[in-house]
Amino acid sequence: MSIETLKGINKLSEWKAEDLLKEAQLIAKSFKSSKLDTQLRRIFDTFRSIEIEFKNSGFNRDELLLVKPKLIYTIARNKNLAPLHEPLMEVIDKVHDDKDFSKLISFVEAILAYYKAKDLERSYNAKGYKQYEGRRR
């Protein structure tokens, strides 16, 4: 699953928020399993750890690129994460500075959020509720 809206963009920070959200939603919908919370959270936490390190010592593209093999391994171990492989690698390749990295964090965060919303909706439907309308206060 290649990200069409990234074609012609050299830096991730040039990616429009609308396109980022649309792609994140498509990826979240393409997951077949409803038991990916932990794996997706670990991937997100990996990027959050790097973000903290970059805040302390500055952006380091090499360090980010070295995360790719770890992600490939994680995705290879769980075939249900396969829809994440190509888009995530494509997005990482477009990160050249801290602004781009911030956009990467937003992308991974959006995937996690859309997946969680889909999972919540699925569990509500399984319990016989008509439609999930969000959390009521």
C-alpha positions as CSV (number, residue, x, y, z in Angstrom):
1,M,0.0,0.0,0.0
2,S,1.9,3.0,-1.3
3,I,1.0,6.5,-0.2
4,E,-0.1,8.3,-3.4
5,T,-0.3,11.7,-1.7
6,L,3.5,11.6,-0.9
7,K,4.5,11.4,-4.5
8,G,6.3,14.5,-5.5
9,I,7.0,15.6,-1.9
10,N,10.6,15.7,-0.8
11,K,10.1,16.6,2.9
12,L,7.4,15.1,5.1
13,S,6.6,18.6,6.5
14,E,5.1,19.5,3.1
15,W,2.5,16.8,3.5
16,K,-1.0,18.3,4.0
17,A,-2.7,17.4,7.2
18,E,-5.9,16.3,5.3
19,D,-3.9,13.8,3.3
20,L,-2.0,12.6,6.3
21,L,-5.3,11.9,8.1
22,K,-6.9,10.3,5.1
23,E,-3.9,7.9,4.7
24,A,-3.8,7.1,8.4
25,Q,-7.5,6.2,8.3
26,L,-7.1,4.0,5.3
27,I,-4.2,2.1,7.0
28,A,-6.2,1.7,10.2
29,K,-9.2,0.3,8.3
30,S,-7.0,-2.2,6.5
31,F,-5.9,-4.0,9.6
32,K,-7.6,-7.4,9.7
33,S,-7.1,-8.2,13.4
34,S,-8.7,-6.5,16.4
35,K,-5.8,-7.5,18.7
36,L,-3.1,-5.1,17.6
37,D,-3.3,-2.5,20.4
38,T,-0.1,-3.6,22.1
39,Q,2.0,-3.8,18.9
40,L,0.8,-0.5,17.6
41,R,1.4,1.1,20.9
42,R,5.0,-0.3,21.0
43,I,5.6,1.2,17.5
44,F,4.2,4.5,18.6
45,D,6.3,4.4,21.8
46,T,9.4,3.7,19.8
47,F,8.9,7.0,18.0
48,R,8.0,8.8,21.2
49,S,11.3,7.6,22.7
50,I,13.2,8.9,19.7
51,E,11.4,12.2,20.0
52,I,12.5,12.6,23.6
53,E,16.1,11.8,22.7
54,F,15.9,14.3,19.8
55,K,14.7,17.0,22.2
56,N,17.7,16.4,24.5
57,S,20.4,16.0,21.9
58,G,19.0,17.4,18.6
59,F,17.6,15.7,15.5
60,N,19.7,12.8,14.1
61,R,18.5,11.3,10.8
62,D,20.9,8.3,11.1
63,E,19.3,7.3,14.4
64,L,15.8,7.5,12.9
65,L,16.9,5.4,9.9
66,L,18.3,2.7,12.2
67,V,14.8,2.2,13.6
68,K,13.7,0.8,10.2
69,P,15.2,-2.7,10.7
70,K,13.5,-2.9,14.1
71,L,10.2,-2.0,12.6
72,I,10.6,-4.4,9.8
73,Y,11.3,-7.2,12.3
74,T,8.2,-6.2,14.4
75,I,6.0,-6.1,11.4
76,A,7.4,-9.4,10.0
77,R,6.6,-11.2,13.4
78,N,3.0,-10.1,13.2
79,K,1.5,-10.4,9.7
80,N,-1.5,-8.5,10.8
81,L,0.7,-5.4,10.8
82,A,1.6,-5.8,7.1
83,P,-0.5,-2.8,5.9
84,L,1.8,-0.6,8.0
85,H,5.1,-1.7,6.4
86,E,5.3,0.1,3.1
87,P,3.7,3.4,4.2
88,L,5.8,3.6,7.3
89,M,9.0,3.0,5.4
90,E,8.0,5.6,2.8
91,V,7.2,8.2,5.5
92,I,10.5,7.6,7.4
93,D,12.4,8.1,4.1
94,K,10.9,11.6,3.8
95,V,12.0,12.7,7.3
96,H,15.0,15.1,7.1
97,D,14.6,17.4,10.1
98,D,12.7,17.9,13.3
99,K,9.7,19.4,11.4
100,D,9.4,16.3,9.3
101,F,9.8,14.1,12.4
102,S,6.9,16.0,14.1
103,K,4.8,15.1,11.1
104,L,5.8,11.5,11.3
105,I,4.7,11.4,15.0
106,S,1.4,12.9,14.0
107,F,1.0,10.2,11.3
108,V,1.7,7.3,13.6
109,E,-0.5,8.8,16.3
110,A,-3.4,9.2,13.8
111,I,-3.1,5.6,12.8
112,L,-3.2,4.5,16.4
113,A,-6.2,6.7,17.1
114,Y,-8.2,5.6,14.0
115,Y,-7.4,2.0,14.8
116,K,-8.6,2.4,18.4
117,A,-11.8,4.1,17.2
118,K,-12.4,1.3,14.7
119,D,-11.8,-1.4,17.4
120,L,-14.1,0.4,19.9
121,E,-16.8,0.6,17.2
122,R,-16.4,-3.1,16.5
123,S,-16.7,-4.1,20.1
124,Y,-19.9,-2.0,20.5
125,N,-21.4,-3.6,17.4
126,A,-20.5,-7.0,18.7
127,K,-22.4,-6.3,21.9
128,G,-25.5,-5.4,19.9
129,Y,-25.4,-1.6,20.2
130,K,-26.8,0.2,17.2
131,Q,-23.9,2.5,16.5
132,Y,-21.0,3.8,18.5
133,E,-21.5,7.5,19.0
134,G,-18.5,8.3,21.1
135,R,-18.1,8.5,24.8
136,R,-20.9,10.2,26.6
137,R,-20.3,12.3,29.7
